Amino acid sequence: MGLRAREAARALGCAETARKNIALERIAGLVEENRALLFAENRRDLEAGAAKGLEAALLDRLDLSVSRLQSMADSLREVAALPDPVGEITGLTYRPSGIQVGRMRVPLGVIGIIYESRPNVTADAAALCLKAGNACILRGGSEALHSNRAIAALIRSGLETAGLPADAVQLIGTAERAAVGEMLRLDDYIDVIVPRGGRSLVERVIAESRIPIIKHLDGICHVYLDDRADLGKATAIAVNAKTHRYGVCNAMETLLVAEGIASKVLPELSTIYREKGVELRGCPGTMALVPGCKPASEADWDTEYLAPILAVRIVADLDEAIAHIHRHGSGHTDAIVTEDYTRARRFLREVDSSSVMVNASTRFADGYEYGLGAEIGISTDKLHARGPVGLEGLTTQKFVVLGDGHVRR
């Protein structure tokens, strides 16, 4: 599979944008035309999952409803409509020698993607890799094996229809866990690994991979309410960042509140959180202001709950808020709510996370919201991509030099 992917990547890297778009449009059409097949294969996975006792939340992520299938087709068309980054030349300048030097954006090559539960990731990941000129080897979760096989077959058919190599998208069709270990050792064929799933999966990939990884391990996101914040904005952002969705990596897990406004904002916030079923765990100062608040342990500041649980800490000022984020943050997304321009600028400069926000909910840390069209994941690493990884993050750059018989003297 690795050898076939490497050969397909060479062909795909040279493919015209129009041909890649034709493939994506055709795959979208095949998804719509084969709904009955996809529903039937998905039903097999759902029945097997229920028999194994999978939790309701996992079964929900596994389920391909009518709306999710349509969203899959729509996403394929959205990727087709995005600008193609491959071949773009930037920074072309003349050097004193007379040559021109610039940088050209090129595909990474072969991308291995290991993911869990959601069958739509098969289509999303393949679409992004295809548009960015990369071949991909996909390894989905065993719970979605039949759904993933069916989707991958449609993708390969769409590639062939457009005159592109079907091996540009390959699915590892076994549920054996050993296949993941084998994949992580294919450093001669796979250029980058992208794990999408729970902490145990990402930790395994980090421990075993011989291949560079695009990943994030935790999403411990903070919102700091400054004592110069507009209280209306502060309340709206703090509520949205936590309660819009709980089981996502860009949900707020720790709320930091300046002591100058704690007595004004925490009672109202705690009432809203209580109505929404959010459990609060706070510092002693928070517990004094919020009846029913449980004491926060040291571990709470380092926990990604992915649940209706929120850690709350009152801090003296911006310095203490930034110090807390540096100590306990995961480098994912952190936000400040303030009307003080200087403090906002300090927060942007000093907080070293992949996304840093002013007066906005952490829930905006998403490829679609950032205008990337889609994302293959979010990276908290600093090399080579950081934050939501879209098409540009699935490419790299090479230097190009233009001369006219120039020789070095």
N, C-alpha and C positions, 0 to 999 in steps of 0.2 A: 504493500500500500504506500509506503514511504517513497519507493522508487517511482511508482506511477504518479504520485502527487508532485514530486520534483519535476518530472517531465511535463506534467500538465501546467505547472506554475510557469515554466518557461514560455509555453504557448500563450497562456493567459496574460502574462506580463506584457506581451506585444499586441494584444487584442485591441481593436478599435473600440472607442466608447460606445458607438452605435450598436456594435455586435453584443457587447455586454448588456446594454439596455434591452435589446431584443430578447435576450435570454431571460432577464428578470421579468419582463412583461409576459413572456410565455409561461414562466413558472407560476406567476400570479394567476393566469388563466387556467392552468392545469389544477391549481388548488381549488378554484371555484367549480371547475367541471367535475372534479372527483370528490365532491363532498361526501357522497354516500360511502365511498371506499374509506375515506379518512375517519368518518364517524364510526364505521364498523371496526376498524383497527384500534381506534381509541377506546371503544367499548371493551375490547379484549383486555386492554391495559387497566381500565377502571375496574373491571370485574376481578382481575387478578390482584389488583391492589387492595380491593375491599376484602378479598379472601385472606390476604396476608395481614389484615388489620391496620392498614395505613391510616394515619390520622385524617380527619376531615379536611384540614387545611392542605395537606399534601394531595389528597384526591381532587380538591378544587383546583390546585395549580396544574394538575394532570389533565383535567377535563378540557376537551376541545368543543366548546359550544359553537353555535351558529355565528355569534358575534365575534368570537375569537378566531374562527377560521376566516371570516371576512377581514378582520384586522390583520391577519397574516398576509392575505392577498394585498391589502392596502399598503402594508409596510414594504412589500416587495416593489410595488409601483413607486412608493415614495423614495426608495433608495435609487431606483432607476432615474428619477427626476433630479437627483443631487448632482452637483458638478463633479466631474471626474478629476481627482487630484493627480493621477498618474501622468507623468510627462511634463508637469508644470515646471517651468524654469524661473527662478527668482534670483534677485541680487546680481544680475549680470553686469559686470563693470569692467572697464579697461584698466589694465595694469601698466606700469611704466614701460614694460617690455613690448607692449602692443597687443598682447593676448587679451582675450576676454575670459573672465572666470565667473561662473555662476553655480547654482545648485539645481539639480533636477530631482523631482519627487518620483520615487520608484517603489514598487511593491516590496514587502518584506520577504516574500517567497512562499513558504508553506507554513500555515498556522494550524496548530493543534488546539482544539477546544474541548474541554471536559466540563460537562454540565449535568444538572440534575432536574428532574421533575418536568419542567415546562417544555412540551414538544414544540411550541412556537419558536424556541431558541434555535432549533434545527434550521428553520427557514431564515430567521433573522441573521444568524451568524454566517450562513452560507451566502446570503445576499450581500452583506458588508464585505466579506472576503472577496467575493466575485467582483464587485464594483471597484475595489481597490487593487485588483489584479493579482490576488493571492489564491493559491489552491488551499484547501483545508481538509483536515482529517478530523471528524467529529466523533466524540464518544459521549453519548447521552446516558442517562440513568437507566438502570435495568427496569424500573417501573414504567418507562415510556417506550420500551423497545419496539413494539409493534407500530405505534404511532410514528416514531422516528424513522423506521424503515420505510413506511409508506411515503412520508414527506420527502425523504432523501431520494427515493425512486423517481418522484415527480421532478425534483430538482435536476437530476441527471438527465431525464428525458428532455427538459427544457434547454439544458446546455447543448445537447446533441442537435436539437432542432435549430439552434442558433449557430451551429457550426463550431462550437467550442468543445474541448475535451470533457467527457463526462467525469473523468477521474479528477477534475478540478474540485469536486466535492465527493468525499468518500466517508461513509459511516461505518464505524466498527460495529459489526452486527452481532456481537456477543455480550452477554451480561456478566461474563467472568471478570472479577475484580483484578485478576492478574493482567488483563489487557491494558489497564491503566499503567501499571508498572512498566510493561513493555513499551508503551507509547512514550513514557517519560525518558526512555533511554535512546530514543531515535534521533540523537543529536546530529547524525549525518544527513537526515532528511527533513526534520522539522526545525524551523527557525525560531519560532516563538510558541509558547504554551499559554493559553488563557483558561484559567479555571473559573467556572461560574457555579457557585453553590454554597453550601454551608461551611462553617469553620473547619470541620474535620476534613472535608475534601481539600480545601485550600492548604491546610497544614500538611496534608500528605503530599501534595504537589510540591510545596516548598522543600520538604524533606528529601524527596526522591528525584526531583527533576534534574537532568543534566542540561536542560534547555532553558534559555532566558524566559522569564515569566512576566506577563502583564496581569497584575492582580491587586486586590485589596483584601486584607484579612478581617478588619473590623471597621464598623461605621459608628464610632463613638462621637457623635456630632453635638456641638454646644451652641446655645444661644445665650449671649450676654446682654442683659437689660441694663444699660448705663443710666446713671442718675440724671442725665440730660436727655433721656428718651421721651418721645411723645407717648403718653400712657396708652392711648388708643392703639397706636401702631404696635406698641410692645405687647399688649394683650392679644391682638389679632395674630401676630407673628408667632408668639409663644404657643398659642392654641393650635394653629395650623401646623407648625413644625412637628408637634407631637401627635396630633390626633387625626391628621388627614389620612394617613395610613400607618399602621404600626410595624408591620413586618418588612420594612424596606430599609436599605442601608443609609438613606439620607434623612431618616427621621431623627429628630432631636432626642438624645438620651440623657443629657444633663442641662439643666437651666441654671445659669448664673445670674444673680440679681444684686445690683449695687445696694449697699445698706441704706443709702439715702432715699430710695424709693420702695424698699421692701415692704414697709407697712402700708403703702398705698396700692401696690399692684398684686402682692401675693394673696391677700384674702379673696379678691375677685377671681384671680386665676384659679385658686384652689377650688372655689365653688364650681367653676366651669369644668375643671378636670374631674371633680367628683361626679358631676352630672353625666360625664362621658365615660365613667368607670375607670379612670386612671388612678392607679395607686401612687402616692407620693412618698418618697423617702428623702428626708432632709437633714441638714445640719441642725445643731441646737437652736440657732436663731430662727430657722424656718419652722421648726416644731413649735416654738413659742408663738408664732403668728398664725399657724395653720392647725386647727384642731384635727386630730385623727392622723396627722402625718407620722409615719414610722421613722425611726432613726436610721440614717444612712450609715452603712459600714464603709470602711476604706475600700472594699471591693466594689461597692456600688459606683464609685467614680470611674472604675475601669471596666464597666460592664456594658455590652451592647444588648439591650433587653429584647428588641424586636417584639415588643409586647406593650400593653397599656400600663407601663411602669415608668416613672420619671424620677431621677435624682435631682434635688434642688439644693443649691448652696448660696448663701448670702456672702458676698465678698466686699471688701472695703472699697475697692476702686478698680479702674481699668488695669493697673499693674497686677493686682492680685488675680483678676480674671485671666489675663494673658498667661500668668505663671501657672494657673490651674490647667489651662488648655495645653501648655507645653508639657506639663507633667503627665496628664491623663488622656490627652487626645490621641486619636489614631491617624491624624493627618488626612481625614476625609473631607469634612465640611464644617465650618464654624462661622457664626454670624454675630454681628453686633447691632443693637438697636440704639440709636443715638441721634440727636440733632446737632451734635458738636462735630463740626467738620474736621478739626484737628485730631480729635480722638478717633474718628472713623478712619482717617488716613493712617494713624498709628496702628490701628488694628489690622488694616489691610497689609501694612508693611511688616509687622512683627509676628503675626500668626502664620506659621509655616504649614498650611494645609493645601490640599489639591484644589479646593474651592473655599474662598473667603468672601463673605457677603456683608453688605451694609443695608440695614432696614429691609431685609427680605427673608422669607422662610427658607430653611435648609432644604425643603422639599423641591426647590428649583434646581438642585444639583443633579441634572439629568441631561443626557445627550439631546433629546428632543427639545427640551426647554432651552438649551443653549444654542439651538439652531443647527445642530449637527445632523439632523434628520433622523438619526438612530445612533445607537451605541452598542458596542460589543461587551461593555463592562465599564467599571470605574477603577482607575489605577491610583493608588496612593504612593506608588514608587516615584522616583524622580527621573528614572531612565527607563525606556526612552519616551514613553507617553505618561501624562499625568492628568488626573481628572477623568471625565467621561471620554471614552475612546471611540471616536467615530472613524470615518474614512481616512482622514489625515493621520490618525494614530496607528492605522494599519499599513502605513507606508514609512519609508525612510528617505534619506537624501544621498545623492552622490554628487561630487564635484564634476562639472563639465567645463572644458577649456576649448575655446574657439581661436584658431590661429589661421594664418595664411602663409605657410612656409616658415613660420617663426622658429628660430633655434636659440638656445640659451647661450649667452656670451659671458 
